[in-house]
Amino acid sequence: MEYTHLGRTGLTVSRIGLGALKAAAPENLPGAHALMDRAVEHGINYLDTSNIYGLQDGDDWSENVIGRWLAQGGGRRERTVLATKLYQAQDDWPNHGRLSALHIRQACDDSLRRLQTDHIDLYQMHHVDRATPWEEIWEAMEVLRAQGKIIYVGSSNFAGWHIARAQEKADARHFLGLVNEQSIYNLAVRDIEREVIPAIQAYGLGLSVWSPLYRGILGGILAEEKAGGPRNSRVSAGQLDRLRPQLTEYEKLCGELGYPPARVALAWLLQRPGVTSAIVGPNTIEQLDGTVAALDLHLDDQARTRLDEIFPGYRTAPEDYAW
């Protein structure tokens, strides 16, 4: 396993993180704890979840599943950088959801109870709240940190402007502020190259990437389709048809390189500037093992240039759309 610091902090995280959205899904529950144990065997120490993953399944929310795993002991909690999120409401009560000081306090206590731990290592805002002032948000986070309930604060799905605004307000309070942003980023979805990546680099944030295989689209979906495998229910027919010409060239290139498409996509991502970790969501131990193998693949300049030709990216703004 490879490790790096999370942004400008002294915290060390694995370059592959285990995302618990799928690992703790109902169909995967029998093997969820075995999958987490296998991740630890690989040296993965970064476990990411949210307080809404598995919401519809009652006691089998992702946080509950992780909590039962941590409660088994054996150094599981001590070896885990535990990250969860808050923002979405879990019912229709007026103050449930968003980032008011009241909800931040309640959501944190609820997550701690489900996770069966006394602190969260990385507490992430799942979305920006335009209706709550940053002074209120940061005061609430400062209280949680002083109480020892959280250690670091992160964002998820923020624009570059949101990161800048949040960090300037935190700096004015002499507070550490954001240490990590979690965004969607992959060969097919490269929007954050314009402004988010420049913002995180300027403010010293880490970047954890969700959906690195774009819901499995970059994992060899055309080959699976040709082989008559089960249809990926997370990908619409229209979405697949739109990307089919690019995917055809992509899977052909992967064949020429001699590596599975999923491994190529992850290797490309881990070589991108600013990327700290790729948050993967394998269904099986075999898929997890294949994911970790991406760390051993180094793409040369020729391969990266060809991937950029198939899936064009963006230049830093404003040069991307102006002179």
N, C-alpha and C positions, 0 to 999 in steps of 0.2 A: 504494500500500500504506500502511496505517496501522501505527504501531509504538507500543509501550508498554514500560515497565519490567517485568521479571519480579519481581513482588512488591516487596519492600523493597530489592532489589539495584539496582545500576547497570547491569545487563545489559539491553539493548534487544532485544525480539523482535517479530516480525511478528504481527499479530492473527489472521492465518490461518497455521496450521502445516501442513506436509505430513506425514501419517502414512504410514509405509512398510509397514504391515501388508499393505495391498492393492497398493500401488505396486510392491512387489517380489515379489508372488505369482507363481507359475509361469506363469499365463496372461498376465501383464502384462510378463514379463521383456523381451521384445523392445523395448518402449517405455518401460521403467522409467527409463533414463538420460535419455531425451528429456523425460519428465515432470518429472524433477528439474531439468533445465536450464530448462524452461518456468517452473517455480516460481521459480527465481532471477530470470528475466526479469520476473516479476511483483513482485519485491521480497521474496518469501518467504525468510526467513533461518532459519526454525525447522524442523528436520527431526527427527522423532520415530520411534523404533523400539524394539525389544526383542531380547534375546538368544534369544528362543524363536520369534520370527516366522519362519515358513518352516522350522521345525525338521525337518519330515518330508522336506524336499527337499534335504538334504545340503548340497552346495556352494552352493546357491542360497538359503541363509538370507538374510533381509533385510539383516543386517549385512554379509554378503559382497557383496551387490549394491551397497550404499552404499559399501563400501570400494573397490570397483572404480571407482565413479563419482568418489569423492574423489581417487583415484590419478591421474585424468586431468589434475589440476592446473588451471591457469587461474583460480586464486583460489577454487576450489570449497570447500576446507576453510576458508580464511580468512573466507569470507563466510557460513559455516554455523554456526548454534548447534546443535550436535549433541547430541541427547538419546537415551539408551538406558536399558534397564531390566534388573534382575536379580531373581530369586526362584525361579522354577520350575526343577526339575531337568531336565537334558537326558538323563539315563539313570537307572538304578536304583541307582547307587552310593550308599552311605549318606550321605556328606557333600556330595553334589551337590544343590544346591537350598537354599532358605530363606536365612537371613541370619546364619549363623555367620561369625566373622571369617575362617575358612579359605575358605568359599565366596565371600565378598565379594572376597577377594584373587584367587582363581582365576577367578571370573567376569569381573572387571574386565580381567585380563590377556588372557583369551580374547576379550573384546569388542574390545579394542584391536587385537589381531592381525587379527580379521576386518574391522574398520573401517579398517585400514591407517592408523592415526593414533596420535599419542603421548599424546593426552588426550581425555577426554570432558567436554563442557561442562556437561551436566546428567545426573547419574547417579541414576536413580530406582529406589526400592524398589517392585516391582510389586504387593506385597501386604504386609500386616503379618505379622510373625513373632512370635507370642505366646510361643514357647518360648525365644527368645533375649533376654537382657537388653539394654536400651538402652545400658548402659555398654560392652558388647562391640561393639555395632553402631557406636556413635559413635567408639570408639577405632579401629576398622578404617577408617572413612571418613576420620578425621583423618590416618591414615597415608597413605592414597591421595592425599589433598589435599597433604600435605607432599611426597610424591614427585612431584607435578605430573601425576598420572594423571587426576584429576578436578578440576573447579573448584567446581561447586555440587552439592548433594544435594537430591533431591526425593522425593516419595511418590506413590503411585498407588493408588486404591481404599481409602484410609484413611477411617475414621470420624472425626468431630470429636474424640472422646476420644483416639484414637490420635495425632492431630496435636498435641493439647495435651500429652499425655504425652511424646511425642518431643521437642517443643520445650522443655519444662521441663527435661528431662535434658540437652539440648544447652546451654541457657543456664547450667546449673550447671557445665558444663565450659568455659564461655567460648568456645563453638563456634557458628558461624553457624547450624548446624542446617538445617532444611528451608527451602527458598525457594519451593517450588512443589508443588501437589497436582494430580494428573491424575485426574479423575473422569468418569463418565458423567453427562451432563446434556443435556437437550433438552426440547422442549415436552411430550413424553409421559412423560418420566422426570425428575421434579423433586425427588426425595427429599433431595438435598444441601442444599436450601433450609432445612431444619429446623436442622441443626447444623454441617455441614461448611463451608458458606459463612461463617457467623458465626465459626467457628474460624479460617479462613484470613485473614479480615479482621482479627481480633484479633491474630494473630501475624505479620501482614505477608507472607503467602504469595501467590504468584500462583496462578491457577486455569486450567489447560489442560483443555479439554473433549474427551473422546473420544466417538465415536458421536453427533455433533451432529444427524445426520439419522436416528438410530435405525435403523441398518442399511438405510437407504433408504426406510423407511416414511413419513417426512415429506417425501419428495422427489416426491410425486405418484403414489404407488403405485396408487391406484384408477383414475386416468386411464390409466396404463400397462396395467392389467388390462383396462379397457374397450376399449383399442385393440388388444388381443390380443398385447401384447408378451410377451417371455419372462418366466416367473415368477421372482420374486426368491427364490432358494434359501435365503437367510439368514433368511427370514421364514416362520414356520409358519402353516398355515391357521388354527389356533386363535387365534394371536396377532392375525392380521389381522381375523378375525371379531370379536374382542373390541373392537378399536379402530375397526371400520368406521363406527359412527355418528358418532364424533368426527372421523374422517378425512373423512367426507362433508361435514360442516360446514366443516372446515378447508380442503379443496380448493375448496369453493364460495367461501369468504372470499378465498382467494388469487386466484381468478378475478375477484372484485369489485375487489380491489386492483390487479389488472393485472400481477401478478408471479408467476413460477414458484414452486411450493411450497418447493423447496429454498432459494431465495433468501430467502423470507420466514422460514423456520425459522432460517437462519443469522443474518439481520439481527436477529431477536428475541433470539437467544442473545448476540450481540455487544453488545447494549444492556443486558444483565442486570448487576446489581451484582456486582462481584468477578471477573467473567470477564476473563481476560487474552487467551487465544487459543482458537480453535476448531481442533482437529486434524482435518483432512479427509482422506479416503482415496479420491480420484478414480481411476477406471480409465483415463480418457482425458484428453488435453489439453483437449478441448472441455468436459468436466465440470469440470476445474480452472478454466478461464476463467470458467465460469458461477458457480463458487464465489466467486471473487474479486469478482465483481460485487455480491455481498451487502454489501460495504463501502459501496457508494453508496446503499443503501436505508435510509432512516430511517423507522421506523414511528412514527406519531403515537399519542397517548394513546388515541384511539378504537380504533385497530387493536390495540394491546396489550391493552386491556380485553377486546375480543372474543376474542382468543387465550386470555386467562386464563379466559374463560367456557367455551370449548371444552375446554381442557386446564387444569383447576384446579391451582394450585400449593399451596405450603405456607407458613405463617407460620413465623417463627423459634420454635424450642422455648424454653420449654415452652408458650408461648401457643397453639401450633398444636393441642395436645391437652389443655390445661388452661386455667385462667382467667388 
